[in-house]
Amino acid sequence: MNPLERWRLTGKTALVTGGTKGIGYAIADELLRLGATVTVAARTEADVTDCVAKWRSEGLNPRGMVTDLSKPDAAETLIASLGDSLDILINNVGTNVRKPTTEYTNEEYRHVLATNLDSAFALSRAAHPLLARSGDGAIVNIGSVAGTVAILSGLPYAMTKAALDQMTRYLAVEWAKDGIRVNAVNPWYTRTPLASPRLADPAFVQRVLDATPLKRIAEPEDVAGVVAFLCLPAAHHITGQTVAVDGGFLAQGLA
Ligand SMILES: NC(=O)c1ccc[n+]([C@@H]2O[C@H](COP(=O)([O-])OP(=O)(O)OC[C@H]3O[C@@H](n4cnc5c(N)ncnc54)[C@H](OP(=O)(O)O)[C@@H]3O)[C@@H](O)[C@H]2O)c1
């Protein structure tokens, strides 16, 4: 193989859930520029249409699907709409409801679990035949450092992210025989619409910076670069790993 081919995704097909905003948009953009055909899936039709039009105008190869992945059967319907080819699945979609544990309604709890965890489980299962047929399949789950330490995220969100870490390890082992690698990328605070209410509070931002050795808030591209690497042929012996994109947050104790 030409050494540069290890750093390209030419001819690959990818699905990025939540690929119209924030981290998901940056991941889709990166995979497209590396040569992949990328389907982005989200609920807001206008965003899906706008993203696809923008990327097409740049000569890239995007597709769009409008779907609510918190709903039962949405994952299976989405995978069925892709046709017979999928090499890369990015389980990025995520949401949060942040409050003290005793104040969650059952509906709020179920919504966070359905969006963040059930969708990744259902999509991975539904995509398995296509990823196995690829012979070089890759799944990247977007978790969070909230799955490792308590960071005022709210408990249901933290539970879903911890579960994604274990789903990553378990599927990496179970599906290695099928040629499917499974890894996770776990961000700390990143400038996206999801994080913007928290990042609008300067006092809170200062607390985040104090806890972050690299002393900056991540941009979505910081996460997207690592996700793209894990999808490349260059990463073909990496599976079952969780990579924190956190500016050193998890490494810091007393500083
Ligand atoms: N930002 C951070 O600081 C941070 C830190 C750690 C981990 N993360 C994780 O990174 C991932 C992306 O977060 P983000 O900050 O980029 O979020 P975001 O800015 O809120 O973007 C979320 C994306 O997912 C889509 N989406 C949300 N609910 C959906 C549903 N039910 N069905 C289909 N699409 C849905 C949204 O589009 P529609 O609204 O149109 O559906 C949007 O494209 C999440 O898993 C999050 O937990 C983020």
The ligand as an SDF file (V2000), in Angstrom:
LIG
                    3D

 48 52  0  0  0  0  0  0  0  0999 V2000
  -19.7750   19.4530   23.9100 N   0  0  0  0  0  0  0  0  0  0  0  0
  -19.1550   18.9210   24.9390 C   0  0  0  0  0  0  0  0  0  0  0  0
  -18.5880   19.6180   25.8130 O   0  0  0  0  0  0  0  0  0  0  0  0
  -19.1160   17.4080   25.0740 C   0  0  0  0  0  0  0  0  0  0  0  0
  -18.3020   16.8740   26.0940 C   0  0  0  0  0  0  0  0  0  0  0  0
  -18.2480   15.4870   26.2340 C   0  0  0  0  0  0  0  0  0  0  0  0
  -18.9820   14.6740   25.3920 C   0  0  0  0  0  0  0  0  0  0  0  0
  -19.7780   15.2200   24.4310 N   0  0  0  0  0  0  0  0  0  0  0  0
  -20.5460   14.2850   23.5700 C   0  0  0  0  0  0  0  0  0  0  0  0
  -20.3030   14.5740   22.2140 O   0  0  0  0  0  0  0  0  0  0  0  0
  -21.4640   14.2260   21.4490 C   0  0  0  0  0  0  0  0  0  0  0  0
  -21.8630   15.4140   20.5840 C   0  0  0  0  0  0  0  0  0  0  0  0
  -22.1350   16.4930   21.4620 O   0  0  0  0  0  0  0  0  0  0  0  0
  -22.2780   17.9940   20.9400 P   0  0  0  0  0  0  0  0  0  0  0  0
  -21.8290   18.8380   22.0580 O   0  0  0  0  0  0  0  0  0  0  0  0
  -21.6670   18.1440   19.6080 O   0  0  0  0  0  0  0  0  0  0  0  0
  -23.8850   18.0760   20.8450 O   0  0  0  0  0  0  0  0  0  0  0  0
  -24.8030   19.1500   20.0690 P   0  0  0  0  0  0  0  0  0  0  0  0
  -24.0440   20.3660   19.8010 O   0  0  0  0  0  0  0  0  0  0  0  0
  -26.0670   19.2480   20.8630 O   0  0  0  0  0  0  0  0  0  0  0  0
  -25.1460   18.3900   18.7040 O   0  0  0  0  0  0  0  0  0  0  0  0
  -25.9200   17.2150   18.7870 C   0  0  0  0  0  0  0  0  0  0  0  0
  -26.2200   16.6620   17.4070 C   0  0  0  0  0  0  0  0  0  0  0  0
  -27.0440   15.4910   17.5590 O   0  0  0  0  0  0  0  0  0  0  0  0
  -28.3200   15.6910   16.9160 C   0  0  0  0  0  0  0  0  0  0  0  0
  -29.3300   15.0300   17.7380 N   0  0  0  0  0  0  0  0  0  0  0  0
  -29.6350   15.2900   19.0360 C   0  0  0  0  0  0  0  0  0  0  0  0
  -30.6280   14.4660   19.4510 N   0  0  0  0  0  0  0  0  0  0  0  0
  -30.9300   13.6660   18.4000 C   0  0  0  0  0  0  0  0  0  0  0  0
  -31.8590   12.6080   18.2030 C   0  0  0  0  0  0  0  0  0  0  0  0
  -32.7030   12.2100   19.1740 N   0  0  0  0  0  0  0  0  0  0  0  0
  -31.9080   11.9940   16.9910 N   0  0  0  0  0  0  0  0  0  0  0  0
  -31.0840   12.3830   15.9970 C   0  0  0  0  0  0  0  0  0  0  0  0
  -30.1810   13.3810   16.1160 N   0  0  0  0  0  0  0  0  0  0  0  0
  -30.1170   14.0090   17.3150 C   0  0  0  0  0  0  0  0  0  0  0  0
  -28.4610   17.2120   16.8180 C   0  0  0  0  0  0  0  0  0  0  0  0
  -29.2880   17.6510   15.7610 O   0  0  0  0  0  0  0  0  0  0  0  0
  -30.8830   17.8470   15.9810 P   0  0  0  0  0  0  0  0  0  0  0  0
  -31.0410   18.6440   17.2360 O   0  0  0  0  0  0  0  0  0  0  0  0
  -31.3450   18.5280   14.7480 O   0  0  0  0  0  0  0  0  0  0  0  0
  -31.4350   16.4670   16.1080 O   0  0  0  0  0  0  0  0  0  0  0  0
  -27.0090   17.6260   16.5350 C   0  0  0  0  0  0  0  0  0  0  0  0
  -26.6740   17.3690   15.1780 O   0  0  0  0  0  0  0  0  0  0  0  0
  -22.5380   13.8000   22.4540 C   0  0  0  0  0  0  0  0  0  0  0  0
  -22.5660   12.4030   22.5580 O   0  0  0  0  0  0  0  0  0  0  0  0
  -22.0500   14.4200   23.7510 C   0  0  0  0  0  0  0  0  0  0  0  0
  -22.4980   13.7280   24.8950 O   0  0  0  0  0  0  0  0  0  0  0  0
  -19.8610   16.5530   24.2480 C   0  0  0  0  0  0  0  0  0  0  0  0
  1  2  1  0
  2  3  2  0
  2  4  1  0
  4  5  1  0
  4 48  2  0
  5  6  2  0
  6  7  1  0
  7  8  2  0
  8  9  1  0
  8 48  1  0
  9 10  1  0
  9 46  1  0
 10 11  1  0
 11 12  1  0
 11 44  1  0
 12 13  1  0
 13 14  1  0
 14 15  2  0
 14 16  1  0
 14 17  1  0
 17 18  1  0
 18 19  2  0
 18 20  1  0
 18 21  1  0
 21 22  1  0
 22 23  1  0
 23 24  1  0
 23 42  1  0
 24 25  1  0
 25 26  1  0
 25 36  1  0
 26 27  1  0
 26 35  1  0
 27 28  2  0
 28 29  1  0
 29 30  1  0
 29 35  2  0
 30 31  1  0
 30 32  2  0
 32 33  1  0
 33 34  2  0
 34 35  1  0
 36 37  1  0
 36 42  1  0
 37 38  1  0
 38 39  2  0
 38 40  1  0
 38 41  1  0
 42 43  1  0
 44 45  1  0
 44 46  1  0
 46 47  1  0
M  CHG  2   8   1  16  -1
M  END
$$$$
